Amino acid sequence: MANLINHQIDYISAALGNPKAYSGRSLAEAHKNLPITDQDFYRVIGYLSASLVKNGFEKDDIYTIEKLVISLKPQIVSVQK
């Protein structure tokens, strides 16, 4: 789980403009065989938001991160219910 968390931090940081290069698989490739639903996706968004609040992120920054992650939904969600 720690590896996954660090991977997600690296990806989101790169997507927000961190000059550190992201070297992982594309989101579509990484998630193509996972049965991720809309409910799963938004549950993770909730966990992410709660973690950002808990760690003192500003409201505007949390909104920016949520907006970015939500824009990636088509590459992550594979199960339509």
N, C-alpha and C positions, 0 to 999 in steps of 0.2 A: 504494500500500500504506500509506503514512504517513497518508493521509486516512482509510482504513478503520480503522487502529489508533486514531486519535484519536476517530473516531466510536464505536468499541467502548468506549473509556475513558469517554466522555461517557455512554453508555447504562448501563454497569455502575455508574458513579458515581451516576447518578440513581436507579437501581434500589436502590442501597444507602442512599439517603436524602440524597444531596447536594442542597441546595436549588436548584442550577442546573437550569433547565428543560431537558428533552430535547425537541428539536423535530423529530426525524427521523420517518420512517415507522414504522408499527407493525412488529414483528418478522415477523408473518405476511405483511404486504404486502411487506416488503423481501426476503423469502426465498421467496416463493411460486413463482417461476419458476426457482429454482436447484435442481439435482438433488442435494441434500444427503442423505447416508446417515447411519445411526447411526455407522458407522466414521469418516466425516468429522467428525461432531459431536464424538465422543470424542477424536479426534486433536487438535482445536482445544482441547478442555478440557485435554489434556496439555500443549500449548504454553503455554496461559494459566497453568497451575499452575507449570510450570518457570520461566516469566518472573517470577511472583510470588516464588518461592523465591529466584531469582537476585537479585531486588531487595530482599530482606530482609524480606518480609512475615512476620508471625507465623503459625504453623501454624493457629491458630483462625480468623484472618482469611481465610486461603486456603480453609479448609473452608467458611466462610460464603459466599465468592464462588463456589466450585464448586457448592455447593448451590443458590444462586440461579440460576446459569447452567443447571444441569441441569433446574431447574423450568421453564425456558423451551423445552426441547427440542421439545414438541409444536408450537410456533410456528415452529420452524426446520427440522426434519427433514421432508423431503417424499418421500423415496424409501424404501420399506420393502423390505428384502432378507431 
